[in-house]
Amino acid sequence: MKVAFRVDASVQIGSGHVMRCLTLADGLAQRGADIRFVSRHMPEYLVQLIVAKGYDWAQLDHAENLEELDELAHAPWLGCSQAEDALVSLQALSDTVWDWLVVDHYALDFRWELKLRPAARNILVIDDIADRRHDCDMLLDQNYYRDMHARYAGKVPEHCRLLLGLRYVLLREEFRRLRASIVPRQGPVRRILIFFGGVDADNHTGSVMQSLFEMGLTDIQVIVVIGAQHPKRPEIEATCLRHGFDCHVQTGRMAELMAAADLSIGAGGGAMWERCCLGLPTIAIATAENQRMQIADAAMAGLVYSPDSTHDFEKVIGMHLAALSENAGLRYWLSQTAMRQVDARGVSRVAAGMGVSDIDIRTVNPDDSEKLFLWRNHSTIREFSRNSAPIEWEEHCRWFAALLSDPNRVLLIGLRCDEAVGVVRFDVLDAQAEISIYLVPGIVGYGFELLNSAEAWLAENYPQVNLLHAHVLEDNARSHKLFLSAGYRVESTDYFKKRL
């Protein structure tokens, strides 16, 4: 698979767009993909990071032409017209046909994407502000909003698959590894982490440091993290040295620092979900307009603590920090709620949506009969089956023998690291197939990847099938959510998916 990314970074844009693209690129590269980054604006330290990972990097013409900008709110970020950028982007991608073009840029919309169609078979847009139309095959918004689906109504083509919500948060591998050893935070606050993103143009870091100093904290370790391009880097480093705070610049140990902290103060954006994944209670401050609703909705869901940051910032932060430090029950609740919602498997789910999965698929064989019998009779599986009654062994054997002898009935087992995670059945009739799916009892979180991998297997082995149909019981909320996220359309309790 060949995947290209069109993304920029600067003091104005920040580095978050590039970092989440790098996270997805790493996950795809681990699964065998070839990667190229195409950028107009990119600090040298990020160029070095991209190249050090072994990815191609193409620099677009840097000359600015601000006279032909369109009406998009973030149009100045591009530095030229979309048409001009599309022309040079096509040239940068012209040496091959890309399987996916990933676009993460608030200044680009459907007009640019239409012009780039010849360069790639599929286009994935990463967005979180939902303020413009797109021409894409998949859209990823990895944030939490109360009205996720409504935000993109009328803004994407009918065929576009929407990957929306915290199940798709793009987190680096070290977060997934560390999460396995972490439990929700309890006990006193001994370490406080401050991080406001890689740029922090308004120096919220300095304001929070001043508040902490004025509080006269004792027996508390303060950990400050800033990016290499922080506009007040010398002052931050000097202040940390003077007050005994730990200072980390462009650290590669972010996950480790978050895991060791008891409380954090920071911005919204992707770093907020990193903290949630590791159960780190957070006082979240909106440092950009597009973070305000994100943080407000996350706070209402119990994922973060969010004070009003618009009035007397330093004084307000100090008051809320003191209050939250003294409320162990609230910190535990925030930690527990956040960990439940962000499981660090977003990269795998997005990769599966792009056709690259950790799940291997095989057809069943006679040796699988007993395990299938046990799985199918488990109470958690029967609860959402059309026939919820226990199945007798003799009945199962007759059914299984008939299935193995029928070429139009396909039963697949999905495996991860050679361990079974779920079962998918296709009943094929001409150009249509009915699908049913369940995870092995005790396995959670692999439904999306299993479904995508099974669909890919069907497309390869039964290419005549162009319509999939699933029937879901009314109270099976997880399956309803699964099929919607996988691009199926719903009619009552039936789901249909046209495969082109």
C-alpha positions in Angstrom: 0.0 0.0 0.0 1.2 3.5 -0.8 0.0 6.4 1.4 0.6 10.1 1.0 0.0 12.8 3.6 -0.7 16.4 2.8 -0.2 18.4 6.0 1.5 21.6 7.2 2.9 22.9 10.5 4.0 26.3 11.7 3.7 28.6 14.7 0.3 29.6 13.5 -0.9 26.1 12.6 0.8 24.3 15.4 2.4 20.8 15.2 -0.6 18.7 16.2 -1.7 18.0 12.6 1.7 16.6 11.7 2.0 14.6 14.9 -1.3 12.8 14.4 -0.4 12.1 10.8 2.9 10.7 11.8 1.2 8.4 14.3 -1.1 7.1 11.6 1.9 6.8 9.2 3.8 4.8 11.8 0.9 2.4 12.2 0.6 2.0 8.4 4.3 1.6 7.9 4.4 -1.2 10.5 1.8 -2.9 8.3 4.0 -2.6 5.2 2.8 0.7 3.7 5.1 3.1 1.8 4.8 6.7 3.1 5.3 10.2 1.7 4.7 13.5 3.3 3.9 16.6 1.2 4.1 20.0 2.9 4.3 23.7 2.1 5.1 24.8 5.7 7.2 22.6 8.0 9.8 23.5 10.7 13.1 21.9 10.2 12.9 19.8 13.4 9.7 18.1 12.0 11.3 17.5 8.6 14.2 15.8 10.4 11.7 13.7 12.4 9.8 12.6 9.2 13.0 11.7 7.3 14.5 9.9 10.4 11.5 7.6 10.3 12.4 6.7 6.7 9.5 8.5 5.0 9.7 10.5 1.8 9.2 14.2 2.2 8.3 16.6 -0.6 8.6 20.4 -0.1 6.0 22.4 -2.1 6.8 25.9 -3.4 7.0 28.2 -0.4 6.2 31.4 -2.2 3.1 33.0 -0.7 0.3 34.4 -2.8 -2.3 35.9 -0.5 -4.2 37.8 -3.2 -6.2 34.7 -4.3 -7.3 33.2 -1.0 -10.8 31.8 -0.8 -13.5 32.3 1.8 -12.4 29.5 4.3 -11.8 30.7 7.8 -8.3 29.2 7.8 -7.4 30.1 4.2 -4.3 32.2 5.2 -2.7 29.1 6.7 -2.2 27.8 3.2 -0.4 30.8 1.9 -1.8 30.5 -1.6 -5.0 29.5 -3.4 -6.3 26.0 -3.2 -5.9 25.7 -7.0 -2.3 26.7 -6.9 -1.6 24.3 -4.0 -3.4 21.5 -5.8 -1.3 21.9 -9.0 2.0 21.6 -7.2 0.7 18.8 -4.9 -0.2 16.8 -8.0 3.3 17.3 -9.3 4.7 16.1 -6.0 2.6 12.9 -6.2 2.9 12.3 -10.0 5.5 9.5 -9.9 3.0 6.8 -8.9 -0.7 6.2 -8.1 -1.3 6.3 -4.4 -3.7 4.0 -2.7 -4.6 6.7 -0.1 -4.1 10.4 0.1 -4.5 11.6 3.7 -5.4 15.3 4.0 -5.1 17.1 7.3 -5.5 20.8 6.7 -8.2 23.3 7.7 -7.4 25.4 4.6 -8.3 22.7 2.1 -11.8 21.5 1.1 -13.7 19.7 -1.7 -12.3 21.9 -4.4 -8.7 20.9 -3.7 -9.7 17.3 -3.1 -11.5 17.0 -6.4 -8.4 18.2 -8.2 -6.3 15.6 -6.4 -8.5 12.7 -7.4 -6.2 11.6 -10.2 -3.4 11.1 -7.8 -5.0 8.6 -5.4 -7.5 5.8 -5.5 -9.0 7.0 -2.1 -8.9 10.2 -0.1 -9.1 10.3 3.7 -9.7 13.6 5.4 -8.7 14.2 9.0 -10.9 17.0 10.4 -12.3 18.2 13.7 -13.9 21.6 13.0 -16.6 20.5 10.4 -16.8 23.9 8.8 -16.5 23.0 5.1 -17.4 20.5 2.4 -15.2 17.6 1.5 -14.9 15.2 -1.5 -13.5 12.1 0.3 -14.0 8.4 0.7 -13.4 8.4 4.4 -13.4 11.1 7.1 -11.8 10.8 10.5 -12.7 13.0 13.4 -11.1 11.5 16.5 -12.7 13.8 19.0 -15.7 13.6 21.2 -18.7 15.8 20.5 -22.3 15.3 21.5 -23.5 15.7 17.9 -20.8 13.8 16.0 -22.8 12.6 13.1 -24.9 15.8 12.7 -21.7 17.9 12.4 -20.9 16.4 9.0 -24.4 16.1 7.6 -24.3 17.5 4.1 -20.5 18.0 4.2 -19.3 14.7 2.7 -20.4 12.5 -0.2 -23.1 9.8 0.4 -20.5 7.0 0.0 -18.1 8.5 2.5 -17.3 6.4 5.6 -17.3 8.4 8.8 -14.9 7.3 11.5 -16.1 9.5 14.4 -15.3 9.5 18.1 -12.8 8.3 20.6 -12.6 4.8 19.3 -10.4 6.2 16.5 -8.0 8.4 18.5 -4.6 8.2 16.9 -2.2 7.4 19.7 1.4 6.2 19.4 2.3 2.6 20.3 4.0 3.6 23.6 0.6 4.8 24.9 -1.0 1.4 24.2 1.9 -0.4 25.9 1.9 1.8 29.0 -1.9 1.7 29.4 -1.8 -2.0 30.1 0.0 -1.3 33.5 -2.0 1.7 34.6 -5.1 1.8 36.9 -7.3 4.9 37.6 -5.5 7.5 39.7 -5.9 7.4 43.5 -4.1 9.0 46.3 -2.5 12.4 46.8 -1.1 14.6 44.0 2.7 14.4 44.0 3.5 15.2 40.3 1.9 17.8 38.1 2.5 17.8 34.4 2.2 21.0 32.3 1.9 20.7 28.5 0.2 23.1 26.1 1.3 21.6 22.8 4.3 21.8 20.6 4.1 25.5 19.9 2.0 27.2 22.6 2.1 30.6 20.8 0.4 32.5 23.7 2.7 31.0 26.3 0.0 29.4 28.5 2.8 27.3 29.9 4.4 30.4 31.5 1.1 31.6 33.0 0.5 28.2 34.6 4.0 28.1 35.9 3.6 31.5 37.5 0.3 30.3 39.2 2.1 27.2 40.6 4.9 29.3 41.9 2.5 31.7 43.6 0.7 28.8 45.3 3.9 27.9 47.1 3.6 24.2 46.4 5.7 22.0 48.6 6.5 18.3 48.1 5.1 18.4 44.6 7.2 17.8 41.5 6.3 20.0 38.6 7.1 18.7 35.1 7.0 21.1 32.2 7.0 20.0 28.6 7.4 22.4 25.7 8.2 22.0 22.0 11.4 23.0 20.3 9.7 26.0 18.7 8.1 27.4 21.8 8.4 31.2 21.4 9.5 31.7 25.1 11.7 28.7 25.3 14.7 30.4 27.0 12.5 32.1 29.6 10.7 28.8 30.3 13.9 26.9 30.8 15.3 29.7 33.0 12.2 29.8 35.2 12.2 26.0 35.6 15.8 26.1 36.7 15.1 28.9 39.1 12.1 27.2 40.8 13.2 23.6 40.6 10.7 22.5 38.0 11.7 19.7 35.6 11.8 20.9 32.0 11.6 18.7 28.9 12.0 20.1 25.4 10.7 18.1 22.4 10.8 15.0 24.5 10.3 11.5 23.2 9.1 10.4 26.7 5.7 12.0 26.7 3.8 8.8 27.4 6.2 8.0 30.3 5.8 11.4 31.8 2.0 11.3 31.6 1.9 7.8 33.2 4.1 9.1 36.1 2.0 12.2 36.8 -1.0 12.5 39.1 -2.6 15.6 37.6 -2.1 17.6 34.4 -2.8 21.1 33.0 -2.9 21.4 29.3 -4.6 22.3 26.0 -7.2 20.4 24.1 -6.4 18.7 20.8 -4.7 15.3 20.5 -2.7 15.5 23.7 -5.9 15.7 25.7 -6.8 12.2 24.4 -3.3 10.9 25.2 -3.9 12.0 28.8 -7.3 10.3 28.8 -5.9 7.1 27.5 -3.5 6.9 30.5 -6.1 8.0 33.0 -4.3 11.3 33.8 -6.8 13.7 35.4 -6.6 16.9 33.4 -7.5 20.6 33.8 -8.1 21.3 30.1 -7.7 24.9 28.7 -8.8 25.9 25.2 -5.8 27.5 23.5 -7.5 27.8 20.1 -11.1 28.5 19.0 -11.6 25.0 17.6 -10.8 23.5 21.0 -13.6 25.3 22.9 -16.5 23.0 22.0 -14.2 20.0 22.1 -13.2 20.7 25.7 -16.7 21.7 26.7 -18.3 18.5 25.5 -15.5 16.4 26.9 -16.0 18.0 30.3 -19.7 17.4 30.2 -18.9 13.7 29.5 -16.6 13.5 32.6 -13.4 13.1 30.5 -11.7 16.3 31.7 -12.1 19.2 34.2 -12.6 22.5 32.4 -12.7 25.9 34.2 -13.5 29.1 32.4 -10.2 30.2 31.0 -11.2 33.5 29.6 -11.1 35.7 32.7 -8.0 36.3 35.0 -6.3 33.2 33.7 -3.5 32.8 36.2 -5.7 33.4 39.3 -8.5 31.1 38.0 -6.1 28.2 37.2 -4.5 28.4 40.7 -7.9 28.2 42.3 -9.1 25.2 40.3 -5.8 23.5 40.6 -6.0 23.7 44.4 -9.6 22.5 44.4 -8.9 19.5 42.2 -5.7 18.6 44.1 -7.8 18.3 47.2 -10.6 16.3 45.7 -9.3 12.7 45.3 -12.8 11.4 44.6 -13.2 13.6 41.6 -9.8 12.9 40.2 -10.4 9.2 40.5 -13.8 9.6 38.7 -12.2 11.6 35.9 -9.4 9.1 35.5 -11.7 6.1 35.4 -14.1 7.7 33.0 -11.4 8.8 30.6 -9.7 5.4 30.5 -13.0 3.7 29.7 -13.5 5.9 26.6 -10.0 6.0 25.1 -8.5 2.5 24.6 -5.4 3.3 22.5 -6.5 1.1 19.6 -7.6 3.9 17.2 -4.6 3.4 14.8 -5.5 -0.2 14.3 -9.2 0.7 13.6 -8.3 3.4 11.1 -5.8 1.2 9.4 -8.5 -1.5 9.1 -10.8 1.0 7.5 -8.1 1.7 5.0 -7.7 -2.0 4.2 -4.7 -2.8 6.4 -5.6 -4.8 9.5 -4.0 -6.8 12.3 -6.7 -9.4 11.8 -5.9 -12.4 9.7 -8.9 -14.3 8.2 -9.2 -18.0 7.5 -12.1 -20.3 6.6 -13.3 -22.8 9.2 -12.4 -26.4 9.0 -13.8 -29.6 10.7 -11.5 -29.2 13.7 -13.2 -25.9 14.6 -16.6 -27.6 15.3 -16.2 -27.9 19.1 -14.9 -24.4 19.7 -17.7 -22.9 17.5 -20.3 -24.9 19.5 -18.9 -23.5 22.8 -18.7 -19.9 21.5 -22.2 -20.0 19.9 -23.8 -21.3 23.1 -22.1 -18.7 25.4 -24.7 -16.5 27.1 -23.2 -13.3 25.7 -23.5 -14.6 22.1 -27.0 -16.1 22.5 -28.3 -12.9 24.0 -28.2 -11.2 20.6 -28.8 -14.1 18.3 -32.1 -14.5 16.3 -32.5 -17.8 18.2 -31.4 -17.3 21.8 -32.1 -20.9 22.9 -29.1 -23.2 23.7 -28.1 -25.4 20.7 -27.8 -29.1 21.2 -24.5 -30.8 20.1 -26.3 -33.0 17.5 -28.1 -30.0 16.0 -24.8 -28.1 15.8 -23.0 -31.0 14.1 -25.8 -31.2 11.4 -25.7 -27.4 10.8 -21.9 -27.4 10.6 -21.7 -30.3 8.2 -24.3 -28.6 5.9 -22.3 -25.4 6.0 -19.0 -27.0 5.1 -20.6 -28.6 2.0 -22.4 -25.5 0.8 -20.1 -23.2 -1.3 -22.5 -20.3 -0.9 -22.3 -20.3 2.9 -19.0 -19.0 4.3 -17.8 -19.1 7.9 -14.7 -17.2 8.7 -12.5 -17.0 11.9 -10.6 -13.8 12.5 -7.2 -14.2 14.3 -4.8 -11.8 15.9 -1.4 -13.2 16.7 -2.8 -16.6 16.0 -5.5 -16.2 18.6 -9.2 -16.3 17.5 -11.0 -13.0 18.1 -14.3 -13.5 16.3 -16.4 -15.2 13.7 -18.1 -13.9 10.6 -20.7 -15.7 8.4 -21.6 -14.8 4.8 -24.7 -16.4 3.1 -24.2 -15.6 -0.5 -27.0 -15.4 -3.0 -26.0 -14.2 -6.5 -24.7 -10.6 -6.1 -25.9 -10.3 -2.4 -24.7 -11.7 0.9 -26.1 -11.6 4.4 -23.5 -11.1 7.1 -23.5 -12.0 10.8 -20.6 -11.4 13.2 -19.7 -12.0 16.8 -16.6 -11.7 18.9 -15.2 -14.7 20.8 -16.5 -14.5 24.4 -14.1 -12.4 26.5 -12.8 -10.5 23.5 -13.7 -6.8 23.2 -12.8 -3.9 20.8 -12.0 -5.9 17.6 -15.4 -5.8 15.9 -14.5 -3.0 13.4 -11.3 -4.6 12.3 -12.8 -8.0 12.1 -15.7 -6.7 9.9 -13.3 -4.8 7.6 -11.0 -7.8 7.2 -13.9 -10.2 6.5 -15.3 -7.8 3.9 -11.9 -7.6 2.2 -11.8 -11.5 2.2 -15.2 -11.6 0.6 -14.3 -9.0 -2.1 -11.3 -11.1 -3.1 -13.1 -14.5 -3.1 -16.6 -13.6 -4.1 -16.1 -10.5 -6.4 -19.6 -10.8 -7.8 -21.1 -9.7 -4.4 -21.9 -6.0 -4.5 -24.5 -5.7 -1.7 -24.1 -6.7 1.9 -27.1 -7.1 4.3 -27.1 -7.5 8.1 -30.0 -7.9 10.4 -29.5 -6.6 14.0 -31.7 -7.1 17.0 -33.2 -3.8 18.1 -31.5 -3.8 21.5 -28.1 -4.8 20.2 -26.6 -1.3 20.6 -23.0 -2.4 19.9 -23.8 -4.0 16.5 -25.9 -1.0 15.5 -22.9 1.2 16.2 -20.5 -1.2 14.4 -22.4 -1.4 11.1 -23.0 2.4 11.1 -19.3 3.1 11.6 -18.4 0.6 8.8 -20.4 2.5 6.2 -23.7 0.6 6.2 -27.0 2.4 5.8 -29.9 1.5 8.1 -33.5 0.7 7.4 -35.2 -0.2 10.7 -33.1 -3.0 12.1 -31.6 -4.0 8.8 -28.3 -2.6 7.5 -27.2 -2.5 3.8 -23.8 -1.7 2.3 -23.2 -1.2 -1.4 -19.8 -2.4 -2.4 -18.5 -0.8 -5.6 
